[in-house]
Amino acid sequence: MVIDTQTRVLKKDGTPLPNVFAGGGAARGLSGPYDPELDKGHPAGRPARVAVTMKDGTVDRADASISRRDVANPLTTEERREKAVALFDAGLGTGKASVILAAIENLAGTGSLKDLGTALRSSF
């Protein structure tokens, strides 16, 4: 599954599927039958298979043999940042992520947990 920085799930041509969003480590609001074929990759990977049937009958499919969050296939620093921005902005409103992420990044230097708490409280 490919998502953009606004957590929209994208079709193979790069256009977003209407009203389909990814959240956390997996897409929210999607469920389906157990597929024992997918367990063959476990524990080395946690494969996923998604098929979305549109109103016009077309089907968009995506497969991932190893999740992007697994140790064998981790997100890059930039991908983690983009994901955090998308999730913070979706939940708190556009622009709030930069304040929170700056406070998190400053923890490695002169920042404090108090600064992070202030940034979080100011975002609500």
N, CA, C and O atoms as CSV, one atom per row, in Angstrom:
chain,resi,resn,atom,element,x,y,z
A,1,MET,N,N,0.848,-1.162,0.000
A,1,MET,CA,C,0.000,0.000,0.000
A,1,MET,C,C,0.895,1.228,0.000
A,1,MET,O,O,1.860,1.304,0.761
A,2,VAL,N,N,0.571,2.188,-0.857
A,2,VAL,CA,C,1.324,3.429,-0.927
A,2,VAL,C,C,0.415,4.549,-0.443
A,2,VAL,O,O,-0.738,4.660,-0.859
A,3,ILE,N,N,0.963,5.384,0.450
A,3,ILE,CA,C,0.189,6.518,0.945
A,3,ILE,C,C,0.957,7.797,0.665
A,3,ILE,O,O,2.172,7.776,0.468
A,4,ASP,N,N,0.240,8.908,0.651
A,4,ASP,CA,C,0.903,10.196,0.488
A,4,ASP,C,C,1.046,10.864,1.852
A,4,ASP,O,O,0.706,10.272,2.877
A,5,THR,N,N,1.552,12.101,1.865
A,5,THR,CA,C,1.804,12.788,3.136
A,5,THR,C,C,0.527,13.197,3.845
A,5,THR,O,O,0.577,13.651,4.988
A,6,GLN,N,N,-0.624,13.044,3.185
A,6,GLN,CA,C,-1.900,13.332,3.835
A,6,GLN,C,C,-2.596,12.042,4.267
A,6,GLN,O,O,-3.789,12.055,4.572
A,7,THR,N,N,-1.862,10.936,4.296
A,7,THR,CA,C,-2.295,9.587,4.692
A,7,THR,C,C,-3.351,8.999,3.769
A,7,THR,O,O,-4.037,8.048,4.142
A,8,ARG,N,N,-3.491,9.563,2.551
A,8,ARG,CA,C,-4.440,8.995,1.590
A,8,ARG,C,C,-3.797,7.776,0.930
A,8,ARG,O,O,-2.609,7.794,0.608
A,9,VAL,N,N,-4.585,6.719,0.730
A,9,VAL,CA,C,-4.106,5.525,0.035
A,9,VAL,C,C,-4.159,5.811,-1.457
A,9,VAL,O,O,-5.174,6.275,-1.977
A,10,LEU,N,N,-3.039,5.525,-2.148
A,10,LEU,CA,C,-2.922,5.860,-3.565
A,10,LEU,C,C,-3.107,4.647,-4.459
A,10,LEU,O,O,-2.705,3.536,-4.112
A,11,LYS,N,N,-3.722,4.875,-5.621
A,11,LYS,CA,C,-3.838,3.850,-6.654
A,11,LYS,C,C,-2.481,3.701,-7.338
A,11,LYS,O,O,-1.562,4.479,-7.082
A,12,LYS,N,N,-2.361,2.694,-8.210
A,12,LYS,CA,C,-1.103,2.479,-8.924
A,12,LYS,C,C,-0.711,3.686,-9.756
A,12,LYS,O,O,0.479,3.934,-9.951
A,13,ASP,N,N,-1.690,4.450,-10.256
A,13,ASP,CA,C,-1.366,5.622,-11.072
A,13,ASP,C,C,-1.022,6.855,-10.231
A,13,ASP,O,O,-0.751,7.924,-10.778
A,14,GLY,N,N,-1.033,6.706,-8.893
A,14,GLY,CA,C,-0.646,7.795,-8.009
A,14,GLY,C,C,-1.788,8.674,-7.544
A,14,GLY,O,O,-1.577,9.558,-6.714
A,15,THR,N,N,-2.982,8.460,-8.050
A,15,THR,CA,C,-4.129,9.252,-7.598
A,15,THR,C,C,-4.714,8.623,-6.337
A,15,THR,O,O,-4.682,7.403,-6.178
A,16,PRO,N,N,-5.251,9.457,-5.436
A,16,PRO,CA,C,-5.783,8.912,-4.176
A,16,PRO,C,C,-7.123,8.218,-4.361
A,16,PRO,O,O,-7.963,8.644,-5.154
A,17,LEU,N,N,-7.300,7.136,-3.608
A,17,LEU,CA,C,-8.609,6.498,-3.535
A,17,LEU,C,C,-9.507,7.414,-2.708
A,17,LEU,O,O,-9.088,7.875,-1.646
A,18,PRO,N,N,-10.715,7.690,-3.157
A,18,PRO,CA,C,-11.567,8.608,-2.399
A,18,PRO,C,C,-11.951,8.041,-1.034
A,18,PRO,O,O,-12.412,6.905,-0.921
A,19,ASN,N,N,-11.751,8.856,-0.007
A,19,ASN,CA,C,-12.156,8.525,1.362
A,19,ASN,C,C,-11.487,7.277,1.928
A,19,ASN,O,O,-12.070,6.605,2.778
A,20,VAL,N,N,-10.270,6.952,1.473
A,20,VAL,CA,C,-9.523,5.828,2.038
A,20,VAL,C,C,-8.224,6.385,2.603
A,20,VAL,O,O,-7.392,6.915,1.867
A,21,PHE,N,N,-8.057,6.259,3.916
A,21,PHE,CA,C,-6.898,6.801,4.599
A,21,PHE,C,C,-6.187,5.712,5.397
A,21,PHE,O,O,-6.820,4.769,5.871
A,22,ALA,N,N,-4.886,5.844,5.539
A,22,ALA,CA,C,-4.106,4.925,6.361
A,22,ALA,C,C,-3.799,5.619,7.680
A,22,ALA,O,O,-3.603,6.834,7.709
A,23,GLY,N,N,-3.756,4.874,8.756
A,23,GLY,CA,C,-3.442,5.445,10.049
A,23,GLY,C,C,-2.686,4.449,10.894
A,23,GLY,O,O,-2.917,3.243,10.801
A,24,GLY,N,N,-1.784,4.947,11.717
A,24,GLY,CA,C,-0.971,4.040,12.524
A,24,GLY,C,C,-0.133,3.160,11.623
A,24,GLY,O,O,0.398,3.637,10.621
A,25,GLY,N,N,-0.001,1.896,11.951
A,25,GLY,CA,C,0.786,0.987,11.136
A,25,GLY,C,C,-0.025,0.288,10.075
A,25,GLY,O,O,0.532,-0.440,9.253
A,26,ALA,N,N,-1.310,0.489,10.073
A,26,ALA,CA,C,-2.164,-0.199,9.100
A,26,ALA,C,C,-3.344,0.692,8.770
A,26,ALA,O,O,-3.614,1.665,9.473
A,27,ALA,N,N,-4.037,0.361,7.711
A,27,ALA,CA,C,-5.207,1.144,7.331
A,27,ALA,C,C,-6.306,0.951,8.362
A,27,ALA,O,O,-6.553,-0.167,8.815
A,28,ARG,N,N,-6.954,2.024,8.725
A,28,ARG,CA,C,-8.050,1.970,9.687
A,28,ARG,C,C,-9.346,1.651,8.972
A,28,ARG,O,O,-9.533,2.028,7.815
A,29,GLY,N,N,-10.232,0.967,9.647
A,29,GLY,CA,C,-11.552,0.735,9.120
A,29,GLY,C,C,-11.625,-0.347,8.060
A,29,GLY,O,O,-12.657,-0.514,7.410
A,30,LEU,N,N,-10.553,-1.072,7.885
A,30,LEU,CA,C,-10.545,-2.161,6.920
A,30,LEU,C,C,-10.436,-3.475,7.665
A,30,LEU,O,O,-9.631,-3.609,8.586
A,31,SER,N,N,-11.233,-4.431,7.274
A,31,SER,CA,C,-11.121,-5.762,7.850
A,31,SER,C,C,-11.529,-6.756,6.786
A,31,SER,O,O,-12.135,-6.397,5.777
A,32,GLY,N,N,-11.201,-7.971,7.018
A,32,GLY,CA,C,-11.552,-8.981,6.033
A,32,GLY,C,C,-11.297,-10.368,6.574
A,32,GLY,O,O,-10.917,-10.540,7.732
A,33,PRO,N,N,-11.505,-11.334,5.742
A,33,PRO,CA,C,-11.324,-12.717,6.185
A,33,PRO,C,C,-9.848,-13.056,6.377
A,33,PRO,O,O,-8.968,-12.463,5.753
A,34,TYR,N,N,-9.606,-14.006,7.241
A,34,TYR,CA,C,-8.261,-14.518,7.469
A,34,TYR,C,C,-7.779,-15.235,6.215
A,34,TYR,O,O,-8.515,-16.015,5.611
A,35,ASP,N,N,-6.533,-14.962,5.829
A,35,ASP,CA,C,-5.944,-15.596,4.647
A,35,ASP,C,C,-4.692,-16.353,5.092
A,35,ASP,O,O,-3.655,-15.725,5.305
A,36,PRO,N,N,-4.751,-17.687,5.240
A,36,PRO,CA,C,-3.597,-18.449,5.713
A,36,PRO,C,C,-2.392,-18.320,4.784
A,36,PRO,O,O,-1.259,-18.517,5.224
A,37,GLU,N,N,-2.608,-18.002,3.538
A,37,GLU,CA,C,-1.498,-17.827,2.585
A,37,GLU,C,C,-0.567,-16.701,3.032
A,37,GLU,O,O,0.642,-16.762,2.809
A,38,LEU,N,N,-1.138,-15.675,3.664
A,38,LEU,CA,C,-0.317,-14.540,4.110
A,38,LEU,C,C,0.560,-14.894,5.305
A,38,LEU,O,O,1.585,-14.249,5.526
A,39,ASP,N,N,0.178,-15.904,6.076
A,39,ASP,CA,C,0.972,-16.300,7.242
A,39,ASP,C,C,2.281,-16.982,6.872
A,39,ASP,O,O,3.167,-17.107,7.717
A,40,LYS,N,N,2.419,-17.417,5.647
A,40,LYS,CA,C,3.650,-18.123,5.253
A,40,LYS,C,C,4.889,-17.257,5.412
A,40,LYS,O,O,5.981,-17.790,5.608
A,41,GLY,N,N,4.756,-15.946,5.333
A,41,GLY,CA,C,5.894,-15.047,5.486
A,41,GLY,C,C,6.233,-14.705,6.917
A,41,GLY,O,O,7.274,-14.103,7.183
A,42,HIS,N,N,5.366,-15.083,7.846
A,42,HIS,CA,C,5.587,-14.755,9.253
A,42,HIS,C,C,6.503,-15.785,9.896
A,42,HIS,O,O,6.326,-16.962,9.580
A,43,PRO,N,N,7.457,-15.477,10.756
A,43,PRO,CA,C,7.682,-14.177,11.363
A,43,PRO,C,C,8.654,-13.295,10.591
A,43,PRO,O,O,8.892,-12.161,11.007
A,44,ALA,N,N,9.226,-13.766,9.486
A,44,ALA,CA,C,10.194,-12.958,8.748
A,44,ALA,C,C,9.561,-11.680,8.198
A,44,ALA,O,O,10.254,-10.677,8.028
A,45,GLY,N,N,8.282,-11.701,7.925
A,45,GLY,CA,C,7.596,-10.522,7.416
A,45,GLY,C,C,6.134,-10.577,7.761
A,45,GLY,O,O,5.596,-11.632,8.096
A,46,ARG,N,N,5.516,-9.468,7.679
A,46,ARG,CA,C,4.078,-9.385,7.930
A,46,ARG,C,C,3.422,-8.874,6.661
A,46,ARG,O,O,3.181,-7.676,6.518
A,47,PRO,N,N,3.138,-9.771,5.755
A,47,PRO,CA,C,2.608,-9.340,4.464
A,47,PRO,C,C,1.193,-8.788,4.585
A,47,PRO,O,O,0.468,-9.072,5.539
A,48,ALA,N,N,0.832,-8.005,3.603
A,48,ALA,CA,C,-0.516,-7.438,3.577
A,48,ALA,C,C,-1.023,-7.461,2.145
A,48,ALA,O,O,-0.253,-7.345,1.191
A,49,ARG,N,N,-2.304,-7.610,2.019
A,49,ARG,CA,C,-2.951,-7.591,0.709
A,49,ARG,C,C,-4.238,-6.785,0.850
A,49,ARG,O,O,-5.060,-7.063,1.723
A,50,VAL,N,N,-4.407,-5.788,-0.010
A,50,VAL,CA,C,-5.586,-4.936,0.035
A,50,VAL,C,C,-6.213,-4.890,-1.347
A,50,VAL,O,O,-5.514,-4.726,-2.347
A,51,ALA,N,N,-7.518,-5.032,-1.405
A,51,ALA,CA,C,-8.271,-4.857,-2.646
A,51,ALA,C,C,-9.455,-3.949,-2.334
A,51,ALA,O,O,-10.234,-4.214,-1.419
A,52,VAL,N,N,-9.573,-2.892,-3.098
A,52,VAL,CA,C,-10.667,-1.947,-2.910
A,52,VAL,C,C,-11.517,-1.965,-4.167
A,52,VAL,O,O,-11.030,-1.681,-5.261
A,53,THR,N,N,-12.788,-2.299,-4.006
A,53,THR,CA,C,-13.715,-2.304,-5.132
A,53,THR,C,C,-14.456,-0.976,-5.156
A,53,THR,O,O,-15.122,-0.604,-4.190
A,54,MET,N,N,-14.333,-0.275,-6.263
A,54,MET,CA,C,-14.960,1.028,-6.424
A,54,MET,C,C,-16.423,0.857,-6.832
A,54,MET,O,O,-16.843,-0.233,-7.220
A,55,LYS,N,N,-17.193,1.938,-6.740
A,55,LYS,CA,C,-18.605,1.890,-7.116
A,55,LYS,C,C,-18.795,1.468,-8.568
A,55,LYS,O,O,-19.783,0.815,-8.903
A,56,ASP,N,N,-17.852,1.841,-9.430
A,56,ASP,CA,C,-17.990,1.484,-10.854
A,56,ASP,C,C,-17.547,0.052,-11.153
A,56,ASP,O,O,-17.553,-0.373,-12.308
A,57,GLY,N,N,-17.162,-0.695,-10.107
A,57,GLY,CA,C,-16.776,-2.092,-10.270
A,57,GLY,C,C,-15.292,-2.326,-10.466
A,57,GLY,O,O,-14.841,-3.470,-10.403
A,58,THR,N,N,-14.517,-1.273,-10.701
A,58,THR,CA,C,-13.077,-1.457,-10.847
A,58,THR,C,C,-12.478,-1.822,-9.499
A,58,THR,O,O,-12.989,-1.427,-8.451
A,59,VAL,N,N,-11.395,-2.575,-9.537
A,59,VAL,CA,C,-10.738,-3.030,-8.320
A,59,VAL,C,C,-9.297,-2.566,-8.342
A,59,VAL,O,O,-8.574,-2.809,-9.309
A,60,ASP,N,N,-8.880,-1.902,-7.284
A,60,ASP,CA,C,-7.481,-1.529,-7.100
A,60,ASP,C,C,-6.897,-2.449,-6.050
A,60,ASP,O,O,-7.470,-2.626,-4.975
A,61,ARG,N,N,-5.737,-3.042,-6.370
A,61,ARG,CA,C,-5.095,-3.993,-5.463
A,61,ARG,C,C,-3.678,-3.523,-5.126
A,61,ARG,O,O,-3.009,-2.877,-5.933
A,62,ALA,N,N,-3.252,-3.858,-3.937
A,62,ALA,CA,C,-1.876,-3.584,-3.515
A,62,ALA,C,C,-1.424,-4.723,-2.612
A,62,ALA,O,O,-2.200,-5.233,-1.804
A,63,ASP,N,N,-0.175,-5.115,-2.753
A,63,ASP,CA,C,0.431,-6.154,-1.919
A,63,ASP,C,C,1.743,-5.638,-1.353
A,63,ASP,O,O,2.453,-4.876,-2.008
A,64,ALA,N,N,2.057,-6.048,-0.151
A,64,ALA,CA,C,3.349,-5.741,0.450
A,64,ALA,C,C,3.832,-6.995,1.144
A,64,ALA,O,O,3.146,-7.533,2.013
A,65,SER,N,N,5.019,-7.467,0.763
A,65,SER,CA,C,5.521,-8.693,1.376
A,65,SER,C,C,6.068,-8.433,2.771
A,65,SER,O,O,5.969,-9.294,3.645
A,66,ILE,N,N,6.643,-7.255,2.988
A,66,ILE,CA,C,7.161,-6.889,4.309
A,66,ILE,C,C,6.689,-5.473,4.605
A,66,ILE,O,O,6.883,-4.564,3.797
A,67,SER,N,N,6.082,-5.293,5.742
A,67,SER,CA,C,5.575,-3.990,6.135
A,67,SER,C,C,6.702,-2.975,6.205
A,67,SER,O,O,7.831,-3.318,6.555
A,68,ARG,N,N,6.400,-1.727,5.875
A,68,ARG,CA,C,7.401,-0.659,5.924
A,68,ARG,C,C,7.850,-0.356,7.345
A,68,ARG,O,O,8.848,0.342,7.527
A,69,ARG,N,N,7.166,-0.844,8.335
A,69,ARG,CA,C,7.619,-0.558,9.698
A,69,ARG,C,C,8.444,-1.699,10.283
A,69,ARG,O,O,8.965,-1.566,11.390
A,70,ASP,N,N,8.574,-2.800,9.580
A,70,ASP,CA,C,9.346,-3.918,10.094
A,70,ASP,C,C,10.840,-3.601,10.087
A,70,ASP,O,O,11.303,-2.763,9.313
A,71,VAL,N,N,11.575,-4.269,10.941
A,71,VAL,CA,C,13.013,-4.052,11.062
A,71,VAL,C,C,13.720,-4.291,9.724
A,71,VAL,O,O,14.678,-3.592,9.394
A,72,ALA,N,N,13.253,-5.264,8.964
A,72,ALA,CA,C,13.888,-5.579,7.688
A,72,ALA,C,C,13.605,-4.527,6.620
A,72,ALA,O,O,14.288,-4.495,5.596
A,73,ASN,N,N,12.627,-3.680,6.835
A,73,ASN,CA,C,12.233,-2.694,5.833
A,73,ASN,C,C,11.758,-1.413,6.535
A,73,ASN,O,O,10.600,-1.021,6.389
A,74,PRO,N,N,12.655,-0.758,7.300
A,74,PRO,CA,C,12.212,0.391,8.106
A,74,PRO,C,C,11.942,1.629,7.257
A,74,PRO,O,O,12.456,1.774,6.148
A,75,LEU,N,N,11.124,2.510,7.810
A,75,LEU,CA,C,10.921,3.800,7.184
A,75,LEU,C,C,12.202,4.620,7.318
A,75,LEU,O,O,12.932,4.484,8.299
A,76,THR,N,N,12.469,5.464,6.337
A,76,THR,CA,C,13.610,6.374,6.443
A,76,THR,C,C,13.250,7.472,7.439
A,76,THR,O,O,12.086,7.608,7.817
A,77,THR,N,N,14.224,8.245,7.859
A,77,THR,CA,C,13.975,9.356,8.766
A,77,THR,C,C,12.969,10.318,8.147
A,77,THR,O,O,12.055,10.784,8.827
A,78,GLU,N,N,13.129,10.616,6.873
A,78,GLU,CA,C,12.208,11.533,6.195
A,78,GLU,C,C,10.793,10.943,6.104
A,78,GLU,O,O,9.812,11.667,6.271
A,79,GLU,N,N,10.684,9.639,5.842
A,79,GLU,CA,C,9.370,8.996,5.789
A,79,GLU,C,C,8.689,9.019,7.153
A,79,GLU,O,O,7.480,9.232,7.244
A,80,ARG,N,N,9.471,8.799,8.222
A,80,ARG,CA,C,8.902,8.872,9.573
A,80,ARG,C,C,8.410,10.289,9.868
A,80,ARG,O,O,7.347,10.481,10.458
A,81,ARG,N,N,9.192,11.264,9.453
A,81,ARG,CA,C,8.809,12.667,9.668
A,81,ARG,C,C,7.535,12.994,8.891
A,81,ARG,O,O,6.613,13.601,9.437
A,82,GLU,N,N,7.479,12.594,7.616
A,82,GLU,CA,C,6.289,12.851,6.797
A,82,GLU,C,C,5.056,12.185,7.406
A,82,GLU,O,O,3.971,12.766,7.417
A,83,LYS,N,N,5.229,10.976,7.906
A,83,LYS,CA,C,4.106,10.262,8.523
A,83,LYS,C,C,3.644,11.005,9.775
A,83,LYS,O,O,2.444,11.178,9.989
A,84,ALA,N,N,4.595,11.445,10.602
A,84,ALA,CA,C,4.239,12.184,11.817
A,84,ALA,C,C,3.504,13.476,11.468
A,84,ALA,O,O,2.496,13.809,12.091
A,85,VAL,N,N,4.010,14.203,10.467
A,85,VAL,CA,C,3.358,15.448,10.053
A,85,VAL,C,C,1.933,15.166,9.592
A,85,VAL,O,O,1.002,15.870,9.981
A,86,ALA,N,N,1.763,14.140,8.767
A,86,ALA,CA,C,0.423,13.807,8.255
A,86,ALA,C,C,-0.530,13.444,9.389
A,86,ALA,O,O,-1.677,13.891,9.404
A,87,LEU,N,N,-0.063,12.639,10.334
A,87,LEU,CA,C,-0.927,12.212,11.436
A,87,LEU,C,C,-1.239,13.358,12.390
A,87,LEU,O,O,-2.386,13.520,12.806
A,88,PHE,N,N,-0.216,14.167,12.746
A,88,PHE,CA,C,-0.464,15.313,13.621
A,88,PHE,C,C,-1.399,16.310,12.946
A,88,PHE,O,O,-2.350,16.787,13.565
A,89,ASP,N,N,-1.133,16.627,11.673
A,89,ASP,CA,C,-1.974,17.592,10.963
A,89,ASP,C,C,-3.404,17.090,10.812
A,89,ASP,O,O,-4.351,17.867,10.932
A,90,ALA,N,N,-3.565,15.798,10.551
A,90,ALA,CA,C,-4.912,15.243,10.407
A,90,ALA,C,C,-5.672,15.311,11.729
A,90,ALA,O,O,-6.878,15.560,11.738
A,91,GLY,N,N,-4.991,15.097,12.824
A,91,GLY,CA,C,-5.655,15.082,14.127
A,91,GLY,C,C,-5.760,16.436,14.807
A,91,GLY,O,O,-6.705,16.696,15.552
A,92,LEU,N,N,-4.775,17.303,14.543
A,92,LEU,CA,C,-4.719,18.568,15.282
A,92,LEU,C,C,-4.922,19.809,14.425
A,92,LEU,O,O,-5.143,20.902,14.948
A,93,GLY,N,N,-4.849,19.644,13.126
A,93,GLY,CA,C,-4.956,20.787,12.215
A,93,GLY,C,C,-3.613,21.088,11.573
A,93,GLY,O,O,-2.555,20.882,12.168
A,94,THR,N,N,-3.682,21.572,10.369
A,94,THR,CA,C,-2.471,21.861,9.587
A,94,THR,C,C,-1.561,22.835,10.314
A,94,THR,O,O,-2.011,23.842,10.860
A,95,GLY,N,N,-0.280,22.519,10.312
A,95,GLY,CA,C,0.727,23.405,10.887
A,95,GLY,C,C,1.122,23.088,12.314
A,95,GLY,O,O,2.135,23.600,12.790
A,96,LYS,N,N,0.368,22.273,13.006
A,96,LYS,CA,C,0.677,21.964,14.406
A,96,LYS,C,C,1.888,21.040,14.530
A,96,LYS,O,O,2.599,21.069,15.535
A,97,ALA,N,N,2.113,20.230,13.515
A,97,ALA,CA,C,3.180,19.224,13.576
A,97,ALA,C,C,4.559,19.847,13.738
A,97,ALA,O,O,5.396,19.304,14.460
A,98,SER,N,N,4.812,20.967,13.088
A,98,SER,CA,C,6.157,21.553,13.127
A,98,SER,C,C,6.558,21.940,14.549
A,98,SER,O,O,7.715,21.767,14.929
A,99,VAL,N,N,5.629,22.455,15.329
A,99,VAL,CA,C,5.920,22.843,16.715
A,99,VAL,C,C,6.242,21.609,17.557
A,99,VAL,O,O,7.196,21.606,18.335
A,100,ILE,N,N,5.439,20.572,17.390
A,100,ILE,CA,C,5.637,19.344,18.166
A,100,ILE,C,C,6.938,18.662,17.763
A,100,ILE,O,O,7.718,18.258,18.626
A,101,LEU,N,N,7.177,18.529,16.467
A,101,LEU,CA,C,8.399,17.852,16.006
A,101,LEU,C,C,9.653,18.620,16.401
A,101,LEU,O,O,10.669,18.006,16.726
A,102,ALA,N,N,9.605,19.934,16.380
A,102,ALA,CA,C,10.760,20.729,16.821
A,102,ALA,C,C,11.065,20.443,18.292
A,102,ALA,O,O,12.226,20.298,18.674
A,103,ALA,N,N,10.022,20.363,19.108
A,103,ALA,CA,C,10.227,20.072,20.529
A,103,ALA,C,C,10.798,18.676,20.726
A,103,ALA,O,O,11.657,18.473,21.584
A,104,ILE,N,N,10.324,17.706,19.934
A,104,ILE,CA,C,10.858,16.340,20.029
A,104,ILE,C,C,12.325,16.317,19.616
A,104,ILE,O,O,13.162,15.732,20.304
A,105,GLU,N,N,12.631,16.954,18.495
A,105,GLU,CA,C,14.016,16.965,18.004
A,105,GLU,C,C,14.950,17.695,18.960
A,105,GLU,O,O,16.125,17.342,19.062
A,106,ASN,N,N,14.443,18.714,19.665
A,106,ASN,CA,C,15.270,19.453,20.615
A,106,ASN,C,C,15.596,18.659,21.869
A,106,ASN,O,O,16.491,19.039,22.624
A,107,LEU,N,N,14.878,17.552,22.103
A,107,LEU,CA,C,15.190,16.724,23.274
A,107,LEU,C,C,16.614,16.182,23.215
A,107,LEU,O,O,17.223,15.930,24.255
A,108,ALA,N,N,17.147,15.999,22.012
A,108,ALA,CA,C,18.512,15.504,21.864
A,108,ALA,C,C,19.541,16.574,22.210
A,108,ALA,O,O,20.715,16.256,22.401
A,109,GLY,N,N,19.130,17.816,22.293
A,109,GLY,CA,C,20.043,18.923,22.596
A,109,GLY,C,C,19.654,19.621,23.877
A,109,GLY,O,O,19.772,19.065,24.969
A,110,THR,N,N,19.187,20.852,23.726
A,110,THR,CA,C,18.887,21.682,24.897
A,110,THR,C,C,17.425,21.635,25.313
A,110,THR,O,O,17.052,22.243,26.316
A,111,GLY,N,N,16.602,20.933,24.570
A,111,GLY,CA,C,15.178,20.869,24.891
A,111,GLY,C,C,14.899,20.023,26.118
A,111,GLY,O,O,15.737,19.236,26.558
A,112,SER,N,N,13.696,20.202,26.665
A,112,SER,CA,C,13.308,19.444,27.854
A,112,SER,C,C,11.927,18.833,27.639
A,112,SER,O,O,11.212,19.186,26.702
A,113,LEU,N,N,11.572,17.914,28.526
A,113,LEU,CA,C,10.232,17.349,28.486
A,113,LEU,C,C,9.185,18.427,28.763
A,113,LEU,O,O,8.066,18.352,28.256
A,114,LYS,N,N,9.539,19.410,29.550
A,114,LYS,CA,C,8.628,20.531,29.811
A,114,LYS,C,C,8.333,21.271,28.507
A,114,LYS,O,O,7.189,21.640,28.240
A,115,ASP,N,N,9.378,21.487,27.695
A,115,ASP,CA,C,9.191,22.151,26.399
A,115,ASP,C,C,8.267,21.326,25.501
A,115,ASP,O,O,7.399,21.869,24.818
A,116,LEU,N,N,8.467,20.022,25.513
A,116,LEU,CA,C,7.617,19.139,24.704
A,116,LEU,C,C,6.172,19.207,25.200
A,116,LEU,O,O,5.245,19.295,24.395
A,117,GLY,N,N,5.978,19.168,26.507
A,117,GLY,CA,C,4.636,19.276,27.074
A,117,GLY,C,C,3.961,20.577,26.683
A,117,GLY,O,O,2.772,20.598,26.366
A,118,THR,N,N,4.728,21.671,26.706
A,118,THR,CA,C,4.194,22.976,26.305
A,118,THR,C,C,3.770,22.954,24.840
A,118,THR,O,O,2.708,23.464,24.485
A,119,ALA,N,N,4.609,22.360,23.994
A,119,ALA,CA,C,4.294,22.268,22.558
A,119,ALA,C,C,3.041,21.442,22.335
A,119,ALA,O,O,2.190,21.804,21.522
A,120,LEU,N,N,2.924,20.336,23.051
A,120,LEU,CA,C,1.743,19.489,22.903
A,120,LEU,C,C,0.478,20.213,23.365
A,120,LEU,O,O,-0.543,20.194,22.679
A,121,ARG,N,N,0.558,20.856,24.544
A,121,ARG,CA,C,-0.623,21.569,25.060
A,121,ARG,C,C,-1.034,22.717,24.140
A,121,ARG,O,O,-2.226,22.980,23.982
A,122,SER,N,N,-0.070,23.399,23.534
A,122,SER,CA,C,-0.410,24.528,22.661
A,122,SER,C,C,-1.035,24.069,21.351
A,122,SER,O,O,-1.593,24.877,20.608
A,123,SER,N,N,-0.944,22.777,21.069
A,123,SER,CA,C,-1.471,22.253,19.809
A,123,SER,C,C,-2.932,21.831,19.915
A,123,SER,O,O,-3.555,21.505,18.905
A,124,PHE,N,N,-3.481,21.835,21.115
A,124,PHE,CA,C,-4.869,21.414,21.297
A,124,PHE,C,C,-5.794,22.598,21.416
A,124,PHE,O,O,-7.002,22.423,21.574
